[in-house]
Amino acid sequence: MVETLLAEEIEPILRDKVSPLLRSHGGDLQLVKIDDRTIHVRFTGACRFCPAANETLEKVVQAALREHLETEDVYLCLESGVSEDLLNEAKRILRKNSKL
């Protein structure tokens, strides 16, 4: 069982094994954060709006990580393309408008 995953372990796998495949389709992915054994990624480029993004996450990204880390104890979370700062600003504006 993997206790805690580190970016130093994950980034080379994503960069060398997953990104080349995604770039061949006009997209890529970014490592957002790691919480214990959950890896948060964000698709970019053409992959960002691809209807098969969840399938790609499971069959390509998760498979590569599990293979190279030699464990099944790895979980992925697909982050939306909207930053927390942008979401917080939108909430602030909506709260302000609801008071009018």
Chimera marker file (.cmm) of the C-alpha trace (Angstrom):
<marker_set name="trace">
<marker id="1" x="0.000" y="0.000" z="0.000" r="1" g="1" b="0" radius="0.5"/>
<marker id="2" x="1.263" y="3.469" z="-0.854" r="1" g="1" b="0" radius="0.5"/>
<marker id="3" x="1.243" y="5.664" z="2.246" r="1" g="1" b="0" radius="0.5"/>
<marker id="4" x="1.519" y="9.087" z="0.617" r="1" g="1" b="0" radius="0.5"/>
<marker id="5" x="2.186" y="9.959" z="-2.996" r="1" g="1" b="0" radius="0.5"/>
<marker id="6" x="4.711" y="12.662" z="-3.828" r="1" g="1" b="0" radius="0.5"/>
<marker id="7" x="4.771" y="15.022" z="-6.804" r="1" g="1" b="0" radius="0.5"/>
<marker id="8" x="8.346" y="13.882" z="-7.499" r="1" g="1" b="0" radius="0.5"/>
<marker id="9" x="6.974" y="10.383" z="-8.157" r="1" g="1" b="0" radius="0.5"/>
<marker id="10" x="3.905" y="11.439" z="-10.119" r="1" g="1" b="0" radius="0.5"/>
<marker id="11" x="5.153" y="14.246" z="-12.380" r="1" g="1" b="0" radius="0.5"/>
<marker id="12" x="7.657" y="12.122" z="-14.385" r="1" g="1" b="0" radius="0.5"/>
<marker id="13" x="4.981" y="9.501" z="-15.086" r="1" g="1" b="0" radius="0.5"/>
<marker id="14" x="2.514" y="12.122" z="-16.278" r="1" g="1" b="0" radius="0.5"/>
<marker id="15" x="5.167" y="13.972" z="-18.296" r="1" g="1" b="0" radius="0.5"/>
<marker id="16" x="6.840" y="10.951" z="-19.917" r="1" g="1" b="0" radius="0.5"/>
<marker id="17" x="4.004" y="8.429" z="-20.270" r="1" g="1" b="0" radius="0.5"/>
<marker id="18" x="0.697" y="10.300" z="-20.402" r="1" g="1" b="0" radius="0.5"/>
<marker id="19" x="1.399" y="13.768" z="-21.857" r="1" g="1" b="0" radius="0.5"/>
<marker id="20" x="2.845" y="12.544" z="-25.183" r="1" g="1" b="0" radius="0.5"/>
<marker id="21" x="-0.357" y="10.624" z="-25.907" r="1" g="1" b="0" radius="0.5"/>
<marker id="22" x="-2.590" y="13.543" z="-24.947" r="1" g="1" b="0" radius="0.5"/>
<marker id="23" x="-0.480" y="16.025" z="-26.942" r="1" g="1" b="0" radius="0.5"/>
<marker id="24" x="-0.905" y="13.834" z="-30.024" r="1" g="1" b="0" radius="0.5"/>
<marker id="25" x="-4.634" y="14.642" z="-29.713" r="1" g="1" b="0" radius="0.5"/>
<marker id="26" x="-4.120" y="18.381" z="-29.161" r="1" g="1" b="0" radius="0.5"/>
<marker id="27" x="-4.365" y="18.332" z="-25.385" r="1" g="1" b="0" radius="0.5"/>
<marker id="28" x="-2.409" y="17.701" z="-22.213" r="1" g="1" b="0" radius="0.5"/>
<marker id="29" x="-2.868" y="17.602" z="-18.466" r="1" g="1" b="0" radius="0.5"/>
<marker id="30" x="-1.590" y="19.368" z="-15.375" r="1" g="1" b="0" radius="0.5"/>
<marker id="31" x="-0.992" y="18.017" z="-11.911" r="1" g="1" b="0" radius="0.5"/>
<marker id="32" x="-3.103" y="20.214" z="-9.626" r="1" g="1" b="0" radius="0.5"/>
<marker id="33" x="-2.419" y="18.672" z="-6.220" r="1" g="1" b="0" radius="0.5"/>
<marker id="34" x="-2.013" y="15.429" z="-4.347" r="1" g="1" b="0" radius="0.5"/>
<marker id="35" x="-4.079" y="14.590" z="-1.272" r="1" g="1" b="0" radius="0.5"/>
<marker id="36" x="-2.754" y="11.415" z="0.344" r="1" g="1" b="0" radius="0.5"/>
<marker id="37" x="-3.405" y="8.823" z="-2.399" r="1" g="1" b="0" radius="0.5"/>
<marker id="38" x="-5.701" y="10.991" z="-4.540" r="1" g="1" b="0" radius="0.5"/>
<marker id="39" x="-4.125" y="12.744" z="-7.499" r="1" g="1" b="0" radius="0.5"/>
<marker id="40" x="-5.956" y="15.803" z="-8.807" r="1" g="1" b="0" radius="0.5"/>
<marker id="41" x="-5.348" y="16.607" z="-12.467" r="1" g="1" b="0" radius="0.5"/>
<marker id="42" x="-6.755" y="19.081" z="-14.972" r="1" g="1" b="0" radius="0.5"/>
<marker id="43" x="-6.991" y="18.408" z="-18.694" r="1" g="1" b="0" radius="0.5"/>
<marker id="44" x="-5.914" y="21.229" z="-20.994" r="1" g="1" b="0" radius="0.5"/>
<marker id="45" x="-6.226" y="21.988" z="-24.702" r="1" g="1" b="0" radius="0.5"/>
<marker id="46" x="-8.518" y="19.734" z="-26.698" r="1" g="1" b="0" radius="0.5"/>
<marker id="47" x="-8.721" y="17.267" z="-23.806" r="1" g="1" b="0" radius="0.5"/>
<marker id="48" x="-10.370" y="19.874" z="-21.589" r="1" g="1" b="0" radius="0.5"/>
<marker id="49" x="-13.740" y="19.629" z="-23.335" r="1" g="1" b="0" radius="0.5"/>
<marker id="50" x="-13.456" y="16.113" z="-24.717" r="1" g="1" b="0" radius="0.5"/>
<marker id="51" x="-16.555" y="13.993" z="-24.101" r="1" g="1" b="0" radius="0.5"/>
<marker id="52" x="-14.265" y="11.032" z="-23.383" r="1" g="1" b="0" radius="0.5"/>
<marker id="53" x="-12.284" y="12.859" z="-20.651" r="1" g="1" b="0" radius="0.5"/>
<marker id="54" x="-13.479" y="10.582" z="-17.839" r="1" g="1" b="0" radius="0.5"/>
<marker id="55" x="-12.666" y="7.487" z="-19.862" r="1" g="1" b="0" radius="0.5"/>
<marker id="56" x="-9.218" y="8.886" z="-20.676" r="1" g="1" b="0" radius="0.5"/>
<marker id="57" x="-8.691" y="9.630" z="-17.000" r="1" g="1" b="0" radius="0.5"/>
<marker id="58" x="-9.466" y="6.044" z="-16.060" r="1" g="1" b="0" radius="0.5"/>
<marker id="59" x="-8.030" y="4.059" z="-18.953" r="1" g="1" b="0" radius="0.5"/>
<marker id="60" x="-4.946" y="6.128" z="-19.734" r="1" g="1" b="0" radius="0.5"/>
<marker id="61" x="-3.921" y="8.266" z="-16.768" r="1" g="1" b="0" radius="0.5"/>
<marker id="62" x="-4.913" y="5.968" z="-13.925" r="1" g="1" b="0" radius="0.5"/>
<marker id="63" x="-3.614" y="2.890" z="-15.733" r="1" g="1" b="0" radius="0.5"/>
<marker id="64" x="-0.206" y="4.509" z="-16.316" r="1" g="1" b="0" radius="0.5"/>
<marker id="65" x="0.087" y="5.621" z="-12.711" r="1" g="1" b="0" radius="0.5"/>
<marker id="66" x="-0.920" y="2.248" z="-11.316" r="1" g="1" b="0" radius="0.5"/>
<marker id="67" x="1.477" y="0.444" z="-13.630" r="1" g="1" b="0" radius="0.5"/>
<marker id="68" x="4.497" y="2.615" z="-12.894" r="1" g="1" b="0" radius="0.5"/>
<marker id="69" x="3.818" y="2.967" z="-9.176" r="1" g="1" b="0" radius="0.5"/>
<marker id="70" x="3.100" y="-0.778" z="-9.047" r="1" g="1" b="0" radius="0.5"/>
<marker id="71" x="-0.008" y="-0.379" z="-6.922" r="1" g="1" b="0" radius="0.5"/>
<marker id="72" x="-3.772" y="-0.313" z="-7.338" r="1" g="1" b="0" radius="0.5"/>
<marker id="73" x="-4.010" y="2.071" z="-4.375" r="1" g="1" b="0" radius="0.5"/>
<marker id="74" x="-4.060" y="5.238" z="-6.515" r="1" g="1" b="0" radius="0.5"/>
<marker id="75" x="-7.109" y="7.405" z="-7.112" r="1" g="1" b="0" radius="0.5"/>
<marker id="76" x="-7.673" y="10.261" z="-9.540" r="1" g="1" b="0" radius="0.5"/>
<marker id="77" x="-9.875" y="13.315" z="-9.427" r="1" g="1" b="0" radius="0.5"/>
<marker id="78" x="-10.526" y="15.413" z="-12.531" r="1" g="1" b="0" radius="0.5"/>
<marker id="79" x="-10.532" y="19.096" z="-11.626" r="1" g="1" b="0" radius="0.5"/>
<marker id="80" x="-12.602" y="21.633" z="-13.546" r="1" g="1" b="0" radius="0.5"/>
<marker id="81" x="-10.804" y="24.258" z="-15.573" r="1" g="1" b="0" radius="0.5"/>
<marker id="82" x="-12.111" y="27.096" z="-13.400" r="1" g="1" b="0" radius="0.5"/>
<marker id="83" x="-9.736" y="28.378" z="-10.726" r="1" g="1" b="0" radius="0.5"/>
<marker id="84" x="-10.774" y="28.749" z="-7.091" r="1" g="1" b="0" radius="0.5"/>
<marker id="85" x="-10.087" y="32.501" z="-7.305" r="1" g="1" b="0" radius="0.5"/>
<marker id="86" x="-12.509" y="32.881" z="-10.202" r="1" g="1" b="0" radius="0.5"/>
<marker id="87" x="-15.180" y="30.840" z="-8.427" r="1" g="1" b="0" radius="0.5"/>
<marker id="88" x="-14.790" y="32.893" z="-5.246" r="1" g="1" b="0" radius="0.5"/>
<marker id="89" x="-15.060" y="36.159" z="-7.183" r="1" g="1" b="0" radius="0.5"/>
<marker id="90" x="-18.232" y="34.941" z="-8.924" r="1" g="1" b="0" radius="0.5"/>
<marker id="91" x="-19.743" y="33.984" z="-5.550" r="1" g="1" b="0" radius="0.5"/>
<marker id="92" x="-18.849" y="37.403" z="-4.130" r="1" g="1" b="0" radius="0.5"/>
<marker id="93" x="-20.554" y="39.162" z="-7.057" r="1" g="1" b="0" radius="0.5"/>
<marker id="94" x="-23.654" y="36.982" z="-6.789" r="1" g="1" b="0" radius="0.5"/>
<marker id="95" x="-23.943" y="37.612" z="-3.036" r="1" g="1" b="0" radius="0.5"/>
<marker id="96" x="-23.576" y="41.362" z="-3.626" r="1" g="1" b="0" radius="0.5"/>
<marker id="97" x="-26.268" y="41.343" z="-6.361" r="1" g="1" b="0" radius="0.5"/>
<marker id="98" x="-28.678" y="39.305" z="-4.232" r="1" g="1" b="0" radius="0.5"/>
<marker id="99" x="-28.630" y="42.053" z="-1.572" r="1" g="1" b="0" radius="0.5"/>
<marker id="100" x="-29.776" y="44.721" z="-4.043" r="1" g="1" b="0" radius="0.5"/>
<link id1="1" id2="2" r="1" g="1" b="0" radius="0.2"/>
<link id1="2" id2="3" r="1" g="1" b="0" radius="0.2"/>
<link id1="3" id2="4" r="1" g="1" b="0" radius="0.2"/>
<link id1="4" id2="5" r="1" g="1" b="0" radius="0.2"/>
<link id1="5" id2="6" r="1" g="1" b="0" radius="0.2"/>
<link id1="6" id2="7" r="1" g="1" b="0" radius="0.2"/>
<link id1="7" id2="8" r="1" g="1" b="0" radius="0.2"/>
<link id1="8" id2="9" r="1" g="1" b="0" radius="0.2"/>
<link id1="9" id2="10" r="1" g="1" b="0" radius="0.2"/>
<link id1="10" id2="11" r="1" g="1" b="0" radius="0.2"/>
<link id1="11" id2="12" r="1" g="1" b="0" radius="0.2"/>
<link id1="12" id2="13" r="1" g="1" b="0" radius="0.2"/>
<link id1="13" id2="14" r="1" g="1" b="0" radius="0.2"/>
<link id1="14" id2="15" r="1" g="1" b="0" radius="0.2"/>
<link id1="15" id2="16" r="1" g="1" b="0" radius="0.2"/>
<link id1="16" id2="17" r="1" g="1" b="0" radius="0.2"/>
<link id1="17" id2="18" r="1" g="1" b="0" radius="0.2"/>
<link id1="18" id2="19" r="1" g="1" b="0" radius="0.2"/>
<link id1="19" id2="20" r="1" g="1" b="0" radius="0.2"/>
<link id1="20" id2="21" r="1" g="1" b="0" radius="0.2"/>
<link id1="21" id2="22" r="1" g="1" b="0" radius="0.2"/>
<link id1="22" id2="23" r="1" g="1" b="0" radius="0.2"/>
<link id1="23" id2="24" r="1" g="1" b="0" radius="0.2"/>
<link id1="24" id2="25" r="1" g="1" b="0" radius="0.2"/>
<link id1="25" id2="26" r="1" g="1" b="0" radius="0.2"/>
<link id1="26" id2="27" r="1" g="1" b="0" radius="0.2"/>
<link id1="27" id2="28" r="1" g="1" b="0" radius="0.2"/>
<link id1="28" id2="29" r="1" g="1" b="0" radius="0.2"/>
<link id1="29" id2="30" r="1" g="1" b="0" radius="0.2"/>
<link id1="30" id2="31" r="1" g="1" b="0" radius="0.2"/>
<link id1="31" id2="32" r="1" g="1" b="0" radius="0.2"/>
<link id1="32" id2="33" r="1" g="1" b="0" radius="0.2"/>
<link id1="33" id2="34" r="1" g="1" b="0" radius="0.2"/>
<link id1="34" id2="35" r="1" g="1" b="0" radius="0.2"/>
<link id1="35" id2="36" r="1" g="1" b="0" radius="0.2"/>
<link id1="36" id2="37" r="1" g="1" b="0" radius="0.2"/>
<link id1="37" id2="38" r="1" g="1" b="0" radius="0.2"/>
<link id1="38" id2="39" r="1" g="1" b="0" radius="0.2"/>
<link id1="39" id2="40" r="1" g="1" b="0" radius="0.2"/>
<link id1="40" id2="41" r="1" g="1" b="0" radius="0.2"/>
<link id1="41" id2="42" r="1" g="1" b="0" radius="0.2"/>
<link id1="42" id2="43" r="1" g="1" b="0" radius="0.2"/>
<link id1="43" id2="44" r="1" g="1" b="0" radius="0.2"/>
<link id1="44" id2="45" r="1" g="1" b="0" radius="0.2"/>
<link id1="45" id2="46" r="1" g="1" b="0" radius="0.2"/>
<link id1="46" id2="47" r="1" g="1" b="0" radius="0.2"/>
<link id1="47" id2="48" r="1" g="1" b="0" radius="0.2"/>
<link id1="48" id2="49" r="1" g="1" b="0" radius="0.2"/>
<link id1="49" id2="50" r="1" g="1" b="0" radius="0.2"/>
<link id1="50" id2="51" r="1" g="1" b="0" radius="0.2"/>
<link id1="51" id2="52" r="1" g="1" b="0" radius="0.2"/>
<link id1="52" id2="53" r="1" g="1" b="0" radius="0.2"/>
<link id1="53" id2="54" r="1" g="1" b="0" radius="0.2"/>
<link id1="54" id2="55" r="1" g="1" b="0" radius="0.2"/>
<link id1="55" id2="56" r="1" g="1" b="0" radius="0.2"/>
<link id1="56" id2="57" r="1" g="1" b="0" radius="0.2"/>
<link id1="57" id2="58" r="1" g="1" b="0" radius="0.2"/>
<link id1="58" id2="59" r="1" g="1" b="0" radius="0.2"/>
<link id1="59" id2="60" r="1" g="1" b="0" radius="0.2"/>
<link id1="60" id2="61" r="1" g="1" b="0" radius="0.2"/>
<link id1="61" id2="62" r="1" g="1" b="0" radius="0.2"/>
<link id1="62" id2="63" r="1" g="1" b="0" radius="0.2"/>
<link id1="63" id2="64" r="1" g="1" b="0" radius="0.2"/>
<link id1="64" id2="65" r="1" g="1" b="0" radius="0.2"/>
<link id1="65" id2="66" r="1" g="1" b="0" radius="0.2"/>
<link id1="66" id2="67" r="1" g="1" b="0" radius="0.2"/>
<link id1="67" id2="68" r="1" g="1" b="0" radius="0.2"/>
<link id1="68" id2="69" r="1" g="1" b="0" radius="0.2"/>
<link id1="69" id2="70" r="1" g="1" b="0" radius="0.2"/>
<link id1="70" id2="71" r="1" g="1" b="0" radius="0.2"/>
<link id1="71" id2="72" r="1" g="1" b="0" radius="0.2"/>
<link id1="72" id2="73" r="1" g="1" b="0" radius="0.2"/>
<link id1="73" id2="74" r="1" g="1" b="0" radius="0.2"/>
<link id1="74" id2="75" r="1" g="1" b="0" radius="0.2"/>
<link id1="75" id2="76" r="1" g="1" b="0" radius="0.2"/>
<link id1="76" id2="77" r="1" g="1" b="0" radius="0.2"/>
<link id1="77" id2="78" r="1" g="1" b="0" radius="0.2"/>
<link id1="78" id2="79" r="1" g="1" b="0" radius="0.2"/>
<link id1="79" id2="80" r="1" g="1" b="0" radius="0.2"/>
<link id1="80" id2="81" r="1" g="1" b="0" radius="0.2"/>
<link id1="81" id2="82" r="1" g="1" b="0" radius="0.2"/>
<link id1="82" id2="83" r="1" g="1" b="0" radius="0.2"/>
<link id1="83" id2="84" r="1" g="1" b="0" radius="0.2"/>
<link id1="84" id2="85" r="1" g="1" b="0" radius="0.2"/>
<link id1="85" id2="86" r="1" g="1" b="0" radius="0.2"/>
<link id1="86" id2="87" r="1" g="1" b="0" radius="0.2"/>
<link id1="87" id2="88" r="1" g="1" b="0" radius="0.2"/>
<link id1="88" id2="89" r="1" g="1" b="0" radius="0.2"/>
<link id1="89" id2="90" r="1" g="1" b="0" radius="0.2"/>
<link id1="90" id2="91" r="1" g="1" b="0" radius="0.2"/>
<link id1="91" id2="92" r="1" g="1" b="0" radius="0.2"/>
<link id1="92" id2="93" r="1" g="1" b="0" radius="0.2"/>
<link id1="93" id2="94" r="1" g="1" b="0" radius="0.2"/>
<link id1="94" id2="95" r="1" g="1" b="0" radius="0.2"/>
<link id1="95" id2="96" r="1" g="1" b="0" radius="0.2"/>
<link id1="96" id2="97" r="1" g="1" b="0" radius="0.2"/>
<link id1="97" id2="98" r="1" g="1" b="0" radius="0.2"/>
<link id1="98" id2="99" r="1" g="1" b="0" radius="0.2"/>
<link id1="99" id2="100" r="1" g="1" b="0" radius="0.2"/>
</marker_set>
